[in-house]
Amino acid sequence: MAQARRRSVPPTGTPLRTIRDHAATPSAPVTLDAIDLRILRLLSRDARLSQRSLAREMQMSPPAIAERIARLERQQVITGYGVRVDWSALGYQTTVYLTITAVPGYQLGLIMEELSDIPEIDEVLIVTGPFDMLVRLRARDEGDLRDLLLNRIWQIEGIQRTETSITIAQMKPKNTAEELLIAMHNRQAGAAGNVGTTARNAAR
């Protein structure tokens, strides 16, 4: 299937033309209130929480919580539920960042498509700057990485050059979602407080 799609598009010409076919579409911003943000915070801590447990924590009825969650899903704020995996415990000890420079004029979307088919590749970003793509991948060890480069990544048509950076240490995992949601809540509360202060001052 991938080969058939690749042949239907000239590999050279306008290099950015096919990106939209293979890249995720950014979502439009959604207006959330304090209740939405708290529900998201609780689910970011534990996605297994039942609606009954959320209702008890939020001091709301289960149907009200169910409607809130359904709306967040419809708006694509919640796109799924999953687990956070410690990949090193599963044998993938090495996180690697790979910069990729494409052959001039080659369709970057076609390269992105082939990279996405490699299970070890976690993320592909098209970036500005001296190279075209930044890739994050997971490898078991140096031998595994060597095999990935020689037999998978460097076999992809259109890749001219790569540079590999192997991580030697990383910070302890944190719940980024919860921290950002707290920051959003604080900004929202601050804005509401400023509006209230302005209204009180105007009434004097």
Sequence and secondary structure as in RCSB ss.txt:
>XXXX:A:sequence
MAQARRRSVPPTGTPLRTIRDHAATPSAPVTLDAIDLRILRLLSRDARLSQRSLAREMQMSPPAIAERIARLERQ
QVITGYGVRVDWSALGYQTTVYLTITAVPGYQLGLIMEELSDIPEIDEVLIVTGPFDMLVRLRARDEGDLRDLLL
NRIWQIEGIQRTETSITIAQMKPKNTAEELLIAMHNRQAGAAGNVGTTARNAAR
>XXXX:A:secstr
 HHHHHHTS SBS TTTTHHHHS          HHHHHHHHHHHH TT  HHHHHHHHTS HHHHHHHHHHHHHT
TSS        GGGGT  EEEEEEEEE TTB HHHHHHHHHTSTTEEEEEE SSSSSEEEEEEESSHHHHHHHHH
HTGGGSTTEEEEEEEE S       HHHHHHHHHHHHHHHHHHHHHHHHHHHH 
